[in-house]
Amino acid sequence: MKKLVVLAVCLVAFCANSFAQKKFRGEKGVSSVGVIVGHAISSKAPTIGVDYRYNILDKVRLAPSAMYVFENDFANTFYANADAHYLARITDKATMYPLAGIGLSYWKWDTLVINDLNDLLDKSESDSKVRIGLNLGFGGEMRVTDDIIVGAEFRYNLTTERAYDQAMILVRAAYYF
């Protein structure tokens, strides 16, 4: 009977220790939700967004995101991105990564219609375009606490029409779980 009790206690202690171990950031199965702010260089406008990151392997994660570039020169843009990151751990708190993926951008702008040279603000019209592009870039992040990470990223969305290419500098704060 004593052997059975000791075995049960050891089994419970082993299971409790296994479930209590916290994963390092950058391991398979770790997720994060973050807020992004930044600057769109080509549009010369502020950017805001959200993202979700999920590590499918210890060094590879998927990072879908949605970003909005505020209006500047009568145009604004919405981005939906699906990127992959290859993680290179620098220290136990810092990680760097290259990124690659695809991005769908929705461009909307207002144009003024001039009916008469003396009447410049007669009415305005809206137009829009959708472009698919390739995302390339790099980033880095640092763990501030066990659950909070901050980072910076540079990305370039390359489309088939150069007029819709966009470079961005972004800062991210995220909660890991």
N, C-alpha and C positions, 0 to 999 in steps of 0.2 A: 504494500500500500504506500509506504514511504517513497518508493521509486516512482510510482505513478504520480504522486503529488509533486515531487521534484521535477519530473518530466513535464508536467502541466505548467508549473511555474516557469521553467526554462522556455517552453514554447510560447507562453504569453509574453515573457520579457523579450524574446527574439522578435515576435510580431510587432510589439509596441515600438521597439527600436527601428524596425524597418519602415514603419509608417511615419515615424517622427523625423526621419532624415529629410532635410530640405534640399531640394535640387539646386545646383549652381545655375546661374544664368548662362544660357548657352547649351543646355543639355536637352536631349530629346524629350518632347512632351511639355516643355515650358511655354507659356503664353504670356502676352502682354497686350494691354490696351493703352494707346497714347494719344496725346494732343500735340499737333504740329503747328508751329508758326514760322513764318519766314518771309522771304522776299523773292518775287519772280523778276529775274534780271531783265529779260527782254521786254516784258510788259511794264517794268518799273512800278510794280504794285505790290502791296502786302498780300500774304497768303496765309490761310488758316485751313486746318484739316484734322482728321482723325485717322488712326490706323490700328490694325490688329496684327500681331506677329505670333507665329506658331513654329516652333522648332520641330521639323519633321525628322531630323537627324541631329546628332550632337553638334555638327558644324554647319548645318544647312537649315535655313528657315524660310518660310513663305511670309510675305508682308503685303497683304492688300491694304489699300488706303484710298481715301477720298479727300480731295483738296479743292478749295475755292480760291481763285485769284480775283481780288476786288477790282472794280471798274477803274480803268485809267484810259484816257483818250477814247472814251465812249465804248470800250470793250471790256468784257469780263469773261472768265474761263472757269469751267468745272473739269476736274480730272478724276478719273477712276483708274487706279493703278493696280497691277498684280506683279510684284517683284519677288525675286529670290536673293537671299544674302548668303555669302560664304563667310562664316565667322572665324576670325583669327584672334584668339585670346592673348592679350598682351600681358596682363596681370590677372589676379583673381577678381579684380574689380573693373578692369578696362578691356574692351573688345573693339576691334576694327573690322570692317567688312567692305568688299566690293559689292555692288548691286547691279542686277540686270533684270529686265522684265518688259512688260508691255503696258502701254497707257492709252486710254481713250480720253480724248479731250473734246469738250463741247464749248465752242467759241460763240459768243453772242455780242453783237454791237449794235448801237443806234447810229443812224445817219440822218443828217438834216437834209430836207428836201427844199430847194430854193426855187420858188415859182417866179419870183421877180427879184431883180438885183437889189431893189430897195427893201424887200421883205425877206430878211435872212432866216427868221425863225418861223416860217410858215407852218411846218409840221415835221415830225420825225418818223422814221421807219426803222424797224428792227430787221436784222438779218442774222443768220447763224450758220455755222459749219461744224461738222463732226470729223475729227481726224484720229487715226490710229497711229501710234508711234512706238518707238523703242526707247526704253528708259535705261540709261547707263549712269553710273556714279559710284560714290564711295561714302562711307560714314564711319562714325565711331561713337561709342557710348560708354558711360561710366556709372557704376552702381553707387548711389548716394546712401541708401539704406538697404536692408534686405529686400524690400519690396518696391523701391523707387529707383528708376534709372533716368538719367538725362543724357542727351546726345546731340550731335550735329551731323548734317548730311548735305552733300552736294549731289544734285541729280540733273541730268540733261535729257529732255524728251525730244527725240529726233523723229520728225515726220517726213512724209514724202514731199511736202511743200515747205521750203525753208522759212516762209513767212510765219508758219505756225510752230516752229521749233521754240523751245523754252528751257532756259537754265534756271535753277532755283537753289537758293541757300536756305536750309531749314534747320530749326531747332526743335527737339522733341523731349517731352517729359512723359514718362509712362509708369504704369503700375503693373508689376509682374505677379503672376499667380500660377 
